[in-house]
Amino acid sequence: MDIPHVDDKVRIAPALRERAVEVTRQAAADGRIEFDELGGRVGRCLEARTQGDLRAVLGDLIPSADLEAFLREAPPMLSGPGSTWDDPLYLKAVGFQALKREGAWEVPPFIEVMGTSMNTIMLNFLEAIPLASVIDIVAVTQGTLTIIVPEGWGVDVERVAGTSQGMFSTRVASRPTKGLPRIVLSGQIVMGKVRYASRRELRRLEQRLGRTPVPQLPAGS
């Protein structure tokens, strides 16, 4: 596929590679590619050095009319902890303390969670502000991990290992409603659950906010 004004030999900046990764992750969240294919495509994006390299990866994901503009421009990328594979947001439970994230916290695309058998960990996304359509969470904990998400979000737990039979469960669909985030959970989790909010939690949230909570779309959607 030839694209006017795009030179396959022109070198690209790191920001464009990261942007291509996000496009690929969005395609997986939308169901346009399978998640089994995601890793290979992401690897090719990160290894790309020229416009031609990215064109080969993204040619079936971005309409040709838009691909030229994409390859010639690198929109601003996320920055700070959790913005890249190499610099995840690191959440660690210390000592006997419980680890809790809730309220209107910004959720980057890459998170690592660590805990011991002495810890309880809760990640509450009911008011969270997702910064990406796919959120990778790697959790290693021997304690109890609870993840609470809004209706419409999806949580894929197929990559979770090390659980005891019946000690880790999910009541959440793996695929989200179109346009809403998908969490991909992996790692080793002994006990815990993934669930939607209870009616009691939703009532309390409505009373505090003064309105019915609405599932958040990824920033920039």
Buried (B, 14 or more C-beta within 10 A) or exposed (E): EEBEEBEBEEEBEEEBBBBBBBBBBBBBBBEEBEBEEBEEBBEBBBEBEBBBBBBBBBEEBBEEEEBBEBBBEBEEBBEEBBBBEEEBBEBBBEEEEEBBBEEEEEBBBBBBBBBBEEBBBBBBBBBBBBBBBBBBBBBBBBBBBBBBBBBBBBBBBEEBEEBEEEEBEBEBBBBBBEEBBBBBBBBEBBBBBBBBBEEEBBEEBEEEEEEEBEBBBBEEE
